[in-house]
Amino acid sequence: MAKLILKFKDKVLKEYPVTSEVIKIGRLRGNNIVIDNPAVSKHHASIKMKDGRHMLTDHDSTNGTFVNEKKIKDIVLTDGDKITIGKHTLIYKSEKEHPLTAKPLFADFGDVTMILDTKQQKDLLAKQKHETGGTGAQVKQAKLIIIKSDSQEEYTIKKDVVVIGKSHTADVVLKGFLVPPMAATIRKEDDSFYISGYGGSVVSAKN
């Protein structure tokens, strides 16, 4: 089931399953997704099912609707698209997601390889348990490993939704000729992490 994740800055506000033929987005009550902010028009935009895919349409809103930082009128959504409406963000998630189970997952952009490894996640949890003596609440985290031709960097995933790409607005900024502005997203749900590519970016299991 596709869903929309509503965010304000770094905070996830709510998740909306996309189950209706039409999802209306706007400031007024009566919309399926109500964003109570003066920068949002009364009936700002909508998402409709067309030929088995979800299409986002801007309804001549005052401040416009943006997808991956580009102003749009109509656009077919792909997994991980970042929709900006006023000061809020909606992350579109299609039905296809990659749960992190036994195998690490990776995305390869030629000069940059990105790996989210469950082994790193387990090691971090073991370290937290040792440091706390096995008591107290523990937050499940994972590590993102960025492998370049001449170096390697690690990022601890602390947020519920992390955006990765070349854009300066991404949470993890990658540099590389083949890296798109928005490459992928990592989402934490309960005790699991999910990674999915933007547009044509591909993530898959690695032995």
C-alpha positions in Angstrom: 0.0 0.0 0.0 1.4 3.4 -1.0 1.6 6.1 1.7 2.5 9.7 2.3 4.7 10.8 5.2 4.0 14.3 6.3 7.0 16.2 7.8 7.7 19.6 9.1 11.5 20.3 9.0 13.0 17.1 10.6 9.9 16.0 12.4 7.5 13.3 11.1 4.0 14.5 11.8 1.8 11.8 10.4 1.6 9.0 7.8 -1.4 8.8 5.4 -2.2 5.6 3.5 -3.0 6.3 -0.2 -6.2 4.2 -0.4 -8.7 6.5 -2.1 -8.9 7.2 -5.8 -8.4 10.9 -5.0 -6.3 12.4 -2.1 -7.0 16.1 -1.6 -4.3 18.2 0.0 -5.0 21.7 1.4 -5.4 24.1 4.3 -9.2 23.6 4.8 -11.0 20.9 6.7 -12.5 18.4 4.2 -9.2 17.7 2.5 -7.8 14.2 3.0 -4.5 15.8 4.2 -5.0 19.0 6.0 -1.9 21.2 6.4 -2.8 24.2 8.6 -0.3 26.7 7.4 -0.9 30.1 5.7 1.6 29.1 2.9 -0.8 26.3 1.9 -3.8 27.1 -0.3 -7.3 26.1 0.6 -7.3 23.4 -2.0 -3.6 23.2 -2.8 -3.1 19.9 -4.7 -4.4 16.4 -5.2 -3.2 12.9 -6.0 -5.2 10.7 -8.3 -4.7 7.2 -9.6 -4.1 7.1 -13.4 -3.2 4.0 -15.3 -2.1 2.2 -12.2 0.2 5.1 -11.0 -0.3 8.1 -8.7 -0.4 11.5 -10.4 0.1 14.7 -8.3 -1.6 17.8 -9.6 -1.2 21.4 -8.4 -4.5 23.3 -8.3 -3.1 26.8 -9.2 -1.9 27.2 -5.6 -0.5 30.6 -4.5 2.9 29.3 -3.6 3.1 26.3 -5.9 3.8 22.6 -5.5 7.4 21.2 -5.8 8.6 17.7 -6.3 12.3 17.2 -5.6 12.8 21.0 -5.7 11.2 21.5 -9.1 7.9 23.3 -9.5 5.2 21.1 -11.1 1.7 21.2 -12.5 1.2 17.5 -13.1 3.6 14.7 -12.4 3.6 10.9 -12.0 5.0 10.1 -8.6 7.8 7.6 -8.0 8.9 6.0 -4.8 10.7 8.4 -2.5 9.6 11.6 -4.2 9.8 14.6 -1.9 6.7 16.9 -2.3 7.1 20.4 -0.9 3.9 22.2 -0.1 4.4 25.5 1.8 6.8 24.8 4.6 5.8 21.1 4.9 7.1 18.1 3.1 5.3 14.9 2.0 7.5 11.9 1.2 5.7 9.5 -1.3 6.3 5.8 -0.6 5.1 3.3 -3.1 4.2 -0.3 -2.3 7.7 -1.5 -3.2 10.1 -1.2 -0.2 13.2 -3.1 0.7 13.2 -4.3 4.4 16.6 -4.8 6.0 16.6 -8.4 7.0 19.6 -10.8 6.6 21.4 -9.0 3.9 22.8 -5.5 3.7 21.4 -3.3 0.9 23.3 -1.0 -1.4 23.1 1.6 -4.2 25.9 2.0 -6.7 26.4 5.4 -8.4 29.7 4.5 -10.1 32.0 6.7 -8.1 30.0 6.4 -4.8 28.6 3.2 -3.3 26.1 3.5 -0.4 25.6 0.5 2.0 23.2 0.2 4.9 24.4 -2.9 6.8 22.4 -4.8 9.4 25.7 -6.0 10.9 26.6 -2.4 11.7 23.2 -2.0 13.2 23.6 -5.1 15.4 27.2 -4.0 16.5 25.9 -0.6 17.5 23.0 -2.1 19.5 25.5 -4.5 21.3 27.7 -1.5 22.1 24.7 0.5 23.5 23.7 -2.5 25.7 27.3 -2.9 27.0 27.5 0.8 27.8 24.2 0.9 29.6 24.7 -2.4 31.4 21.7 -3.8 29.7 19.3 -1.3 31.4 17.4 1.6 30.2 15.6 2.3 26.9 17.7 1.6 23.8 17.0 3.3 20.5 17.6 1.0 17.5 19.9 2.6 15.0 21.8 1.7 11.8 24.9 2.9 10.1 25.1 4.1 6.6 28.5 3.5 5.0 29.6 5.7 2.0 32.4 4.0 0.1 34.3 6.2 -2.4 37.3 5.4 -4.6 39.7 6.8 -2.0 37.8 7.0 1.3 35.0 5.7 3.4 32.6 7.6 5.6 30.0 6.4 8.1 26.7 8.0 9.2 24.6 6.9 12.1 20.9 6.9 11.2 19.1 8.7 14.0 16.0 10.2 12.2 12.8 8.4 11.2 13.2 9.5 7.5 16.7 10.3 6.0 17.0 11.7 2.5 20.2 11.0 0.6 21.5 12.7 -2.5 23.6 15.4 -4.1 21.2 18.2 -3.2 22.2 20.5 -0.3 18.8 19.9 1.2 19.5 16.2 1.7 20.2 14.8 5.1 23.2 12.9 3.8 24.9 14.9 1.0 26.8 12.8 -1.5 29.3 14.0 -4.1 29.8 12.2 -7.4 29.2 12.7 -11.1 26.5 10.0 -11.2 24.8 10.8 -8.0 21.3 12.4 -8.6 20.0 15.3 -6.5 17.8 12.9 -4.6 19.2 9.3 -4.6 17.4 7.4 -1.9 15.5 7.5 1.4 16.0 5.4 4.6 12.9 5.1 6.8 12.7 3.6 10.3 9.5 1.9 11.2 9.2 0.2 14.6 12.3 -2.1 14.8 13.0 -2.2 11.0 14.8 0.1 8.5 13.7 0.4 4.9 15.7 1.9 2.0 14.2 2.9 -1.4 15.6 4.7 -4.4 14.3 8.0 -5.9 13.1 7.8 -9.5 15.6 5.6 -11.4 17.9 5.0 -8.5 18.1 1.3 -7.7 18.7 -0.4 -4.3 19.1 -4.1 -4.0 20.5 -6.9 -1.8 24.2 -7.6 -1.7 25.7 -10.9 -0.7 
